[in-house]
Amino acid sequence: MRNRFPGYCYYCTTLVPKGEGHFEKRQGAKGFRVIHAECVFKQREEKAKAVEAAQ
């Protein structure tokens, strides 16, 4: 879901303007965290490489 409020990307730590990223509910904490739409793809690639390397 797109972010309705600006915030700092938890992946690259730069500002994510309103509507240019996604928000996620924090696990075990109050509030939400924001990530750029482009950073989602970078994060997925890193996870896939880590899984591949572990096999």
Backbone hydrogen bonds in HBPLUS format (Angstrom, degrees):
<---DONOR---> <-ACCEPTOR-->    atom                        ^
c    i                          cat <-CA-CA->   ^        H-A-AA   ^      H-
h    n   atom  resd res      DA  || num        DHA   H-A  angle D-A-AA Bond
n    s   type  num  typ     dist DA aas  dist angle  dist       angle   num
A0023-PHE N   A0001-MET O   3.23 MM  22  6.38 149.4  2.32 165.3 172.6     1
A0003-ASN N   A0021-GLY O   3.09 MM  18  5.65 144.7  2.22 118.9 122.9     2
A0019-GLY N   A0003-ASN O   2.80 MM  16  5.06 142.0  1.95 139.6 152.2     3
A0007-GLY N   A0016-VAL O   3.16 MM   9  5.36 150.5  2.25 136.4 145.4     4
A0016-VAL N   A0007-GLY O   2.63 MM   9  5.36 164.1  1.65 171.1 175.7     5
A0009-CYS N   A0014-THR O   2.89 MM   5  5.54 171.8  1.90 156.3 153.7     6
A0013-THR N   A0009-CYS O   2.83 MM   4  4.66 133.2  2.05 125.5 136.1     7
A0010-TYR N   A0034-VAL O   2.98 MM  24  6.30 148.8  2.08 165.7 171.5     8
A0020-GLU N   A0017-PRO O   3.14 MM   3  5.65 164.1  2.16 139.7 138.3     9
A0022-HIS N   A0035-ILE O   2.80 MM  13  5.45 159.4  1.84 160.1 166.4    10
A0035-ILE N   A0022-HIS O   2.91 MM  13  5.45 153.2  1.98 155.6 162.2    11
A0024-GLU N   A0033-ARG O   2.80 MM   9  5.32 152.0  1.88 153.1 161.0    12
A0033-ARG N   A0024-GLU O   2.80 MM   9  5.32 155.5  1.85 152.3 160.7    13
A0026-ARG N   A0031-GLY O   3.30 MM   5  6.20 174.4  2.30 140.8 142.0    14
A0040-VAL N   A0036-HIS O   3.27 MM   4  6.56 135.2  2.48 142.7 152.7    15
A0042-LYS N   A0038-GLU O   3.34 MM   4  6.72 156.9  2.39 144.6 150.9    16
A0043-GLN N   A0039-CYS O   2.86 MM   4  5.97 158.8  1.91 147.5 153.2    17
A0044-ARG N   A0040-VAL O   3.01 MM   4  6.24 153.9  2.08 145.2 152.0    18
A0045-GLU N   A0041-PHE O   3.04 MM   4  6.28 156.4  2.10 147.2 153.0    19
A0046-GLU N   A0042-LYS O   3.07 MM   4  6.36 160.7  2.11 149.7 154.2    20
A0047-LYS N   A0043-GLN O   3.03 MM   4  6.28 160.9  2.06 149.9 154.9    21
A0048-ALA N   A0044-ARG O   2.92 MM   4  6.14 158.9  1.96 149.6 155.4    22
A0049-LYS N   A0045-GLU O   2.95 MM   4  6.19 157.4  2.01 151.1 157.1    23
A0050-ALA N   A0046-GLU O   2.96 MM   4  6.18 154.4  2.03 147.7 154.8    24
A0051-VAL N   A0047-LYS O   2.98 MM   4  6.21 156.3  2.03 149.7 155.7    25
A0052-GLU N   A0048-ALA O   2.94 MM   4  6.08 157.7  1.99 145.1 151.8    26
A0053-ALA N   A0049-LYS O   2.88 MM   4  6.02 153.4  1.95 146.0 152.9    27
A0054-ALA N   A0050-ALA O   3.08 MM   4  6.19 139.4  2.25 137.7 147.8    28
A0055-GLN N   A0052-GLU O   3.32 MM   3  5.46 148.9  2.42  99.1 107.7    29
